[in-house]
Amino acid sequence: QVQYVESGGGLVQPGGSLRLSCAASGFTFTDYAMHWYRQPPGKEREWVALITSTGIVTNYLGSVKGRFSISRDNAKNTIYLQMNSLKLEDTAVYYCKRADSSTVWGQGTQVTVSL
């Protein structure tokens, strides 16, 4: 079955950096574009970034453009989210998911940006 295991979150000060990882399994990884989403405390889950199956095309939420970078390693069935210049408002649980209409989610990884 489809599974996602997110990792790499933690507590960081504003201006700091984190690199998130998402290991996917249970499907042909190279057949799918992949997304990162996040859910801030008390808010709805929102889309953050997309990477196509080949990794050639990426797209970002406006508020993270220029600070976050999505990448993938198809040999490891893993995507990454490099987050730089973190802001308080980046605090959220971060999730990855393949680009389809399914409702399968991983457990997420908590990112807390705090003074």
Secondary structure, DSSP 8 states (H G I E B T S, - for coil): --EEEEE--EEE-TT--EEEEEEEESS-GGG--EEEEEE-TTS--EEEEEE-TTS--EEE-GGGTTTEEEEEETTTTEEEEEE-S--GGG-EEEEEEESSS-------EEEEE--
